[in-house]
Amino acid sequence: MAAHPDRLRILGLCAHADLTVCELAEILGVCRERVARHVRLLARADFLCCNGQPPWRSYRLNAGSNDGGLVQLLVDLLPHRDGYHKQDLQRLEAARDTRPKGTACLIVK
C-alpha cells in the first residue's frame, strides 16, 4: 500500500503537519488529482486520518491506528537525508509561511 514513492513522501509530510490535498500537491509538485487518489488509498488503509469537511479537509499521520505501529515505522525508515525528503520539508516550511489560514482549493473533475 505505501510502497509508491509519492505515498511515502505523503506519509513523511503528514508526520510533520496536517495538510490538505492542495498543500501536498504544491509541496510534492504533483497534480491534485493524483495526490487525492494517493491520500484516499492511505486513508482507507488507516495510515492517514482526516480532519474537517471538504474543501478544508486536512490529513495527518494516523498514529493511533490498529496497524501495530507500521505507519510510524515506515516514517522512521524514510531516508531523512534523501534529497526528496529534505526538499519536501523545506517546501512544507515555505508553504506554512506563505499560505493564508483557511485557504482551500477545489478539485475539479
C-alpha positions in Angstrom: 0.0 0.0 0.0 2.7 2.5 1.0 5.3 1.3 -1.5 4.6 4.0 -4.1 7.3 6.8 -3.8 4.6 9.6 -3.7 2.7 7.8 -0.9 5.9 7.5 1.1 6.5 11.2 0.6 2.9 12.0 1.7 3.4 9.9 4.8 6.6 11.7 5.6 5.0 15.1 5.2 1.8 14.2 7.1 4.0 13.1 10.0 5.0 16.7 10.4 1.8 18.6 9.8 -1.9 18.4 9.0 -2.0 19.1 5.2 -4.7 19.5 2.6 -4.5 17.8 -0.8 -3.7 21.1 -2.4 -0.9 21.8 0.1 0.5 18.3 -0.6 0.2 18.7 -4.3 2.0 22.0 -4.1 4.8 20.7 -2.0 5.3 17.5 -4.0 4.9 19.1 -7.4 2.3 16.6 -8.4 -1.2 17.2 -9.7 -4.0 17.5 -7.1 -6.0 14.6 -8.6 -3.0 12.2 -8.2 -2.4 13.3 -4.7 -6.1 13.0 -3.8 -6.1 9.4 -5.1 -3.0 8.5 -3.0 -4.5 10.2 0.1 -7.7 8.3 -0.3 -5.8 5.0 -0.5 -3.7 5.8 2.5 -6.8 6.9 4.5 -8.6 3.7 3.6 -5.6 1.7 4.8 -5.8 3.7 8.1 -2.4 5.2 7.5 -3.9 8.7 7.5 -6.8 10.3 9.3 -8.7 13.4 8.2 -9.9 16.4 9.9 -12.7 18.7 8.7 -15.0 18.8 5.7 -14.3 19.3 2.1 -12.7 21.5 0.8 -10.9 22.3 4.0 -10.2 18.7 4.9 -6.7 18.1 6.1 -4.8 14.8 6.6 -2.3 13.7 9.2 -0.5 10.5 10.1 -2.7 8.2 12.0 -0.5 7.4 15.0 -3.4 5.7 16.8 -4.2 3.2 14.1 -4.5 -0.6 14.7 -1.6 -1.4 12.5 0.8 -2.2 15.3 3.0 0.8 14.7 3.6 0.1 11.0 2.8 3.6 9.9 5.3 5.2 12.3 7.9 2.5 11.4 7.5 3.4 7.7 8.0 7.1 8.5 11.0 6.4 10.8 12.6 4.3 8.0 12.3 7.1 5.4 15.8 8.2 4.3 15.7 11.6 6.1 18.9 12.6 4.4 17.4 11.8 1.0 17.2 14.8 -1.3 13.4 14.4 -1.9 12.6 14.3 1.8 14.8 17.2 2.6 13.3 19.3 -0.2 9.7 18.3 0.8 10.3 19.5 4.3 11.8 22.8 3.0 8.7 23.3 0.8 6.5 22.4 3.8 8.1 25.2 5.8 7.8 27.6 2.9 4.1 26.7 2.4 3.4 27.2 6.0 4.9 30.7 5.8 3.0 31.8 2.6 -0.4 30.1 2.6 -3.1 32.1 4.4 -5.1 30.2 7.1 -8.4 28.9 5.9 -7.4 28.8 2.3 -8.9 25.9 0.4 -8.9 24.7 -3.1 -11.4 22.6 -5.1 -10.6 19.6 -7.2 -12.5 19.9 -10.4 -13.3 16.6 -12.1 
